[in-house]
Amino acid sequence: MPSVRKIINDPVYGFITIDHPLILEIISHPVYQRLRNIHQMAFAHLVYPGAVHSRLHHSLGAYHLMKMALGELKSKGVDISPEEELGAQAAILLHDVGHGPFSHALEQELVRNVHHETLSLLLMRQLNTELEGKLDTAIAIFTNEHPKKYLHQLVSGQLDVDRLDYLNRDSFFTGVAEGVIGYDRIIKMLTVHEGQLMVEEKAIYSIEKFLVSRRLMYWQVYLHKTVVSAENMLVRVIRRAKELIAAGEAVSAVSAELNFFLKEPNPDLTIKENLQRFCRLDDHDIMATIKQWCNHPDRILSILCSYLVERKLLKVKLQADPIDPAFVEEKTTEARTLLGLSKAEAAYFVFTGEACNTTYNPGDERINILYKDGSIKEISKVDNALIQHNLSDTVKKHYICYVREKVDKLTS
């Protein structure tokens, strides 16, 4: 292959180097370029105006950290062939390519029961056919079928470069200092022992900071009550549109692709044509459609869309205990009076749910610390561990979304 060298100026890491024709070919492909138009953090920009970075930003950053991690491991004598190095880089570049519009917010709404990683794998296999098998190693690493398991751990694990980048990048773009992590020190301390990815003991405090930062970012940013409200409203916009379509009412999106997924609840995405339709969807389809539906004759759909466009979001209350049914009933009655809706219709504006987060789950995959004497300890068992097993429990908060008392004229 002819040599190639291009640089991308990234606001977080500086210059990111593209130094292989296959990597450039992947980045240039329409399936990858689509990630420019999908927000990394969905509606977080409604709280943190700077959080408008894309999935493309994130995947390039993760690729950059993968290059750093592989270089560090090689410098420590870990045997990584050029083919494996390229495969790991390609795998991390494409790890999020299966995300749909607004990422996790609509993951189970537009296409039911299909995880974005499943779609990523389908698209990687499609690209592999186009590229005549050049992604075989990348796919083996992505699916954990490659014999060197630490390569998969770098792509998807407790200390993968995906998490290292999104915490660092999301902190940068939101301005939330609690998310700042010592990614460079963590990468410098990575090692491989008995075929598994581990961390040298000098990085214990950096790992603990990483886990605490992840916990804080989830509650302060990813599960912020305004984000929870906006994402739930978006979900109900799509559900209402599908409900109206199923009832035979005219509901048209701005693109043929979005129309297709609104009318087909469970399309077979192993069919190439359907997968291509999915790849033509991004955030623009959704937001342009929502703007159009602000004037839809269905009041529920139009009110929800108008509230989203104008950032007049449902009020959210989060608490440790389940929401009192009497409070739900009270807010439902208020919504019916304010908006002139039936009880069934008011359920689009008053609803409960749960927000969950786990700091560290050793039952999922452990972060192991390799000591100088060759002994190994899981991070929650090191001396005076900050991250203990009680932090492996899922923290759950119950929430209720409901209409604010002051209702805008557009609802009258």
N, C-alpha and C positions, 0 to 999 in steps of 0.2 A: 504494500500500500504506500502511496506517496505520503510524505510527511506533511503535517498541517500544524499550524500554531496560531491560535487566535486568543485574544484576551477579552474578558467581559468585566466592566467596572461595576463592582458590587458595593453598595453603601455600607455593608456590614464587615466584609472581609478585605475589601480592596479589590485587587485584580484576581479574577478566576481564570485559569488557563485551560484552554481546550487544545489538546495536543495529540489527538488521534482522529483519523478520518471517520471512524464509526461513531464516535461521540458527536462529532459535528453533524453527521448524517441524521442521528437521532434528534438532536436539538432542532435541526432544520425541518423536520417532518411536521406536517399539519396536525397530526395527533398530539404531538408535544407542544407545538405553538399555541394550541387551544388553551393551554394552561395559563396563558397571559390573561385570559378573560374570566378566570375563576378566582375570586378572593380567597386568600389563604385563611382568613378569619371570619368569613361570612359577614355577620352584622356587627362585629366588634367595633367597626368604624363609627357606629352610632354613639358609642361611648368614648372611644379613643380615636379622634379624627385622623390620626396618622396611620392607622391600621388598614391601609388600602393596598398592601403588597399582595402579590399573586402567588398561586401555586407554582408558577414557573420560577419566581424568585427563590422560593423555598427549595425546590428540587435542585436548582443550580448550587445553592448553598450547601445542601447535603452532599452533592457530588464533590464539591471542594473539600469538605471535611473528610469524605471517604478517601480522597487522594492523600490527604495528610495522614490519616490513620494507617493506610496501607504502606505509605513510605516509612512511618515510624516502626511498624511491625517488621518490615524488611530490614531496617537498620539494626534490629535486634536479632537478626538471624532467622526469622520466620520464613519458611520457604513458600513464596508466592510467585507463581509463574506469570509471565506477561499476559497470557490468556486469562488466568484467574483474576488478575488485577483489572483488566479491561472488563471482564464479566461483572465484577463487583461494582465498578463505576457505572456501567450501563444499567444494572439492576436498580441502583439507588436513583438514577436519573428518571427511571420509569416507574418508581414505586407508587407514585400518586396519580399516574396518568388515567386511572379509572374513576377519578372523582368527577361527579356531576355538578351541575349548577349549585352554588352555595354549599358545596361539600357535604359535611355531616348533617346539616340542617334538613336537607331533602333526600338523604340517602335511602330512606325506606318509603318515600312517597312517590317519586316519579317512576322508579322501578322497584317493585316490592321484592323483598327477600333476596336481594343480591347485594353483597358487600362490595365496597369499592376495590378491595384487593382482588376479588374475583374478576372484576372488570379489567383491572390492571393486567392481570395474567392473560385474559382473553386478547387484550390489545397487544401485549408483548408477543404472544404467539402469532398474531396477525402480522406484526412488524417482522418477526423472525422469518416468516414465509417470504415477505417482500425482500428481505436482506439475505436470503439464501442460507439460512442457518447460522448467521453470525451472532445471534443472541442465545445460542444453545446453553452456553456457560452461564450467562446472566439469568436465564430462566431456571436453571438448576440451582443457582444460589438463592434466587427469590423464593423458590418453593421448598428450600431446605433439603434438596435431593443431592446436593454436591457433598462429596465426602469430607471436605474441610468445613465443619460446622461453624467455625468462628467467622467465616465470610458471611453466612446468613445472619449471624448475631449482629454484625455491623450494619446490616440492612434492616433487620427487625428483631429487636431485643430490648432488654432493660436499659442498655447503654448504647443504643444504636445511634448512628450519625443523623438519622431522621429527627430524633428527639433533641439531640444536641443543637441542631440547627433551628428547629422551630421555637425552642425556648429562647435561644439567643436572638433570633430574628424578630420574634413577636415582642420580646422585651424592647428591642431597639425601636420598632415602629410604633408601639403603644406608648413608650416612655415610662413603662412600669419597671422601676429599678429592681424590684424583688425578683424578677426573672433572669437577671444577669447571672451567668454561670461561667466558671473557668473552663470553657470547652477546650482551649489549647493545652492546658495542664492535664486535663483528663485524657486527651488524645496522646500526649507525651508519655503518660503512665500506662497505656494499654499494653497488654502482653498476651501471649498464647501459651497455655500450659495444659498438657494432656489433651490437646485438640480443642480446648475451650477458650473463649475470650475471657480474660481476667484483667484485674487492675493491680498495679504494684501498690504496696502498703503506703507509700508516700502520698497517694492520692485519696486516702480515706476521707479527709475533711472536704476535699473538692467534690467527692461523690455525695457526701451528706448534704452539702450545699446544693448540689444539682437536684436531689430528691425533694428538699424543702422548697426550692424555687419552683419546681414543678407543681407542688401542692398549692403554693401561694398563687401561681399564675392561673390555675384552674378556678379557684374561687374568686380571684380578683378580676380576671379577664374572661376566660372561656365560659365560665358559668355565672358571669355578672348578671344581675337580675334584668337589666335592660336587654342584654343579649338573649337571655332566656325568653323574654316577652316577644321580641321581634322574630326570633326563629320559630316560636310556637304559632305566631300569627301567620307567618309564611306557610307553615305546614297546613294551617286551616284554610288559607286561600286556595291551595292546591286541592285539598279535600272537598271544599265547597264546589270548585269548578268541576271536579270529577263527578260529584253528586248530581249537579245540574245536567251535565252531559248524559249521565246514565238515565236521567229522567226525561231525556229527549229535548232539553232546552238548548238554545243556541248560545254556545260559549266558544269563542274563537281566540286563539293565541296569535301572537304576531309572526310566528314561524311555523312552517309545516312540521318541523321536527317536534316542537313542543305540543302541537295539536295531536300528533301521533301518540305521544306518551301519555297525554291526558285521556285519550280514548282507549288505549290499550293498557289495561292495568298490569298485565304480566307478559310483556313481549319477550320472545325467545331471543336473547342477545348472542346466542351462538350462531345465529343467522347473520351473515356478513352485512346484509343490507340494514338490519336493525342496529348492529353495532356501529355502522357508519352514521346512522341517524343520531345515535347517542353522542358521537364525536363531533357533531355539529351544534350541540347544545352547550350554552355557557350562561353566565350570570346575566348577560345582556338580554337573552331571550326572556328570562323570568322578569326582570325589572321593566322592560318595555311593555310586556304583557300586563303587568300589574298596573302600570300607568294607564293603559288602555281600559282595563277593567274598572278603574275609578268611576267610569260613567256607565257601567253595566246596569241594566234595569233591576237585577237582583240586588236588593238592599244589603243583604249580608255580605255578598262578594264586594260590592262597591264600597261599603263602609270599611271593611278590613283593608282593602287596597288603598283607600284614601288615607287611613290612619298610618299605614306603613310608609307611603310616599312622603307624608308630611311629618313623620316622626311623632305622631300622637299615639304613643303605644299604650297598650293595656298596662295597668298598674300591677306590680308584682309584690307579693309578700312571701318571704322565705322564713322557715322556722324548722326547728329540730323535730317537733311533734307533728303527727298527721293533722291536716286541716280539719277543723270542726265542721261537720256537715251543716250545722245551723248557720255558720258563717257563709258557707257556699250558697245555701238557700237564700240568705239575706242579700248577697251580691247578685244572685240570679234575678231576684225580684226587682232590685234596683235597675239592672240592665234591661229588663222587660219594660219597665216604666220609662226609662230614659230613651230607649231606642224603639219602643213600640213593637216588640217581638214576642213570639210565642215562647213557651218554656224550652221547646226543642231548639228553636233558633238561637235563644240566648246562650245555649251551650257552646256556641262558637266564640262567645265573648267572656264567658266565665267557666274556667276549668282548672283542674288541679293536676299536679304531676310530681315527679321526684328528680332531683339533681344529685348525681353520685360522683364520687371521686375516691380513688385509692392511691395513697402516696407510694407505696411499694408493696408488692405482693410476691414474697419468696416462693409461694406455691406456683406462680406463673413461670417465672424464670429468675434465677438468683444472680445477684451481683457478687461475685467472689473476689476476695482480696488475697493476693499471692504475697506471702511474707518472704523475707530474705532467706530464711532457713528452709524454704520449700513448703511450709505448711500453708493451708488454705482455710480462710474463714469467710463465711457469708456475712455481708455488711451489717446485718442486724445483730451479729454475735461478736463483733469486735469489742475490745475493752472500752468501757464507757460509751457504748454506741448511742449516738443521737437518734438514729433510725432503728427503732426496736420493733419487735413483732406486733405490738399493739397498733403500730401505724400501718400494718398490712390490712387492717379492717377497713371496709368501705365506709366512707363518711357519706351519709345520706341527708339531704335537706328536702323537706316537703315545700311545695310552693302552690300558690293560687294566683291566677291571672284574672283580673276583672276590670270592668269599665270604670274610668275615672268619673267623678261626680259631674265635672264640667264637660258637657258634650257640645262639640262644635256644631255650627249651623248646618254643615253639610249633611248631618245625620237627620235633620228635621224634615 
